[in-house]
Amino acid sequence: MVKKVAVGVLGLSVMASSAMAQVFPVDAATTTTISSVKGDIVAWGVVFIGVALTIFAYKRVKSLVR
Protein backbone atom coordinates (compact mmCIF):
# COMPACT_ATOMS: atom_id res chain seq x y z
CA MET A 1 0.00 0.00 0.00
CA VAL A 2 2.75 2.45 0.97
CA LYS A 3 4.72 1.63 -2.19
CA LYS A 4 1.68 2.33 -4.36
CA VAL A 5 1.15 5.68 -2.68
CA ALA A 6 4.84 6.55 -3.07
CA VAL A 7 4.77 5.65 -6.77
CA GLY A 8 1.58 7.68 -7.19
CA VAL A 9 3.11 10.73 -5.53
CA LEU A 10 6.24 10.40 -7.65
CA GLY A 11 4.18 10.15 -10.82
CA LEU A 12 2.07 13.13 -9.81
CA SER A 13 5.14 15.24 -9.07
CA VAL A 14 6.66 14.39 -12.46
CA MET A 15 3.45 15.36 -14.23
CA ALA A 16 3.13 18.51 -12.14
CA SER A 17 6.67 19.63 -12.89
CA SER A 18 6.08 19.50 -16.63
CA ALA A 19 2.78 21.32 -16.20
CA MET A 20 4.42 24.00 -14.05
CA ALA A 21 7.05 24.50 -16.75
CA GLN A 22 4.24 25.51 -19.09
CA VAL A 23 2.57 27.79 -16.54
CA PHE A 24 5.78 29.48 -15.42
CA PRO A 25 8.12 29.83 -18.42
CA VAL A 26 11.49 30.98 -17.07
CA ASP A 27 14.26 32.51 -19.12
CA ALA A 28 17.29 33.29 -16.97
CA ALA A 29 18.55 35.90 -19.44
CA THR A 30 15.78 38.40 -18.72
CA THR A 31 14.64 39.76 -15.40
CA THR A 32 11.19 40.65 -16.71
CA THR A 33 10.37 36.95 -17.01
CA ILE A 34 11.44 36.39 -13.40
CA SER A 35 9.20 39.22 -12.20
CA SER A 36 6.42 37.83 -14.38
CA VAL A 37 6.85 34.45 -12.70
CA LYS A 38 6.70 36.11 -9.28
CA GLY A 39 3.47 37.80 -10.31
CA ASP A 40 2.08 34.48 -11.52
CA ILE A 41 2.95 32.79 -8.24
CA VAL A 42 1.25 35.56 -6.27
CA ALA A 43 -1.81 35.33 -8.52
CA TRP A 44 -2.03 31.55 -8.08
CA GLY A 45 -1.66 31.99 -4.31
CA VAL A 46 -4.54 34.47 -4.26
CA VAL A 47 -6.66 32.04 -6.27
CA PHE A 48 -5.93 29.14 -3.91
CA ILE A 49 -6.67 31.28 -0.86
CA GLY A 50 -9.93 32.40 -2.47
CA VAL A 51 -10.94 28.81 -3.17
CA ALA A 52 -10.10 27.77 0.39
CA LEU A 53 -12.11 30.67 1.84
CA THR A 54 -15.04 29.87 -0.46
CA ILE A 55 -15.09 26.25 0.70
CA PHE A 56 -14.82 27.35 4.34
CA ALA A 57 -17.63 29.87 3.93
CA TYR A 58 -19.83 27.32 2.15
CA LYS A 59 -19.38 24.82 4.98
CA ARG A 60 -19.98 27.52 7.59
CA VAL A 61 -23.18 28.76 5.94
CA LYS A 62 -24.36 25.20 5.40
CA SER A 63 -23.90 24.42 9.09
CA LEU A 64 -25.75 27.62 10.10
CA VAL A 65 -28.69 26.82 7.82
CA ARG A 66 -29.20 23.38 9.36
C-alpha positions as CSV (number, residue, x, y, z in Angstrom):
1,M,0.0,0.0,0.0
2,V,2.7,2.5,1.0
3,K,4.7,1.6,-2.2
4,K,1.7,2.3,-4.4
5,V,1.2,5.7,-2.7
6,A,4.8,6.6,-3.1
7,V,4.8,5.7,-6.8
8,G,1.6,7.7,-7.2
9,V,3.1,10.7,-5.5
10,L,6.2,10.4,-7.6
11,G,4.2,10.2,-10.8
12,L,2.1,13.1,-9.8
13,S,5.1,15.2,-9.1
14,V,6.7,14.4,-12.5
15,M,3.4,15.4,-14.2
16,A,3.1,18.5,-12.1
17,S,6.7,19.6,-12.9
18,S,6.1,19.5,-16.6
19,A,2.8,21.3,-16.2
20,M,4.4,24.0,-14.0
21,A,7.1,24.5,-16.8
22,Q,4.2,25.5,-19.1
23,V,2.6,27.8,-16.5
24,F,5.8,29.5,-15.4
25,P,8.1,29.8,-18.4
26,V,11.5,31.0,-17.1
27,D,14.3,32.5,-19.1
28,A,17.3,33.3,-17.0
29,A,18.5,35.9,-19.4
30,T,15.8,38.4,-18.7
31,T,14.6,39.8,-15.4
32,T,11.2,40.6,-16.7
33,T,10.4,37.0,-17.0
34,I,11.4,36.4,-13.4
35,S,9.2,39.2,-12.2
36,S,6.4,37.8,-14.4
37,V,6.8,34.4,-12.7
38,K,6.7,36.1,-9.3
39,G,3.5,37.8,-10.3
40,D,2.1,34.5,-11.5
41,I,2.9,32.8,-8.2
42,V,1.2,35.6,-6.3
43,A,-1.8,35.3,-8.5
44,W,-2.0,31.6,-8.1
45,G,-1.7,32.0,-4.3
46,V,-4.5,34.5,-4.3
47,V,-6.7,32.0,-6.3
48,F,-5.9,29.1,-3.9
49,I,-6.7,31.3,-0.9
50,G,-9.9,32.4,-2.5
51,V,-10.9,28.8,-3.2
52,A,-10.1,27.8,0.4
53,L,-12.1,30.7,1.8
54,T,-15.0,29.9,-0.5
55,I,-15.1,26.2,0.7
56,F,-14.8,27.3,4.3
57,A,-17.6,29.9,3.9
58,Y,-19.8,27.3,2.2
59,K,-19.4,24.8,5.0
60,R,-20.0,27.5,7.6
61,V,-23.2,28.8,5.9
62,K,-24.4,25.2,5.4
63,S,-23.9,24.4,9.1
64,L,-25.8,27.6,10.1
65,V,-28.7,26.8,7.8
66,R,-29.2,23.4,9.4
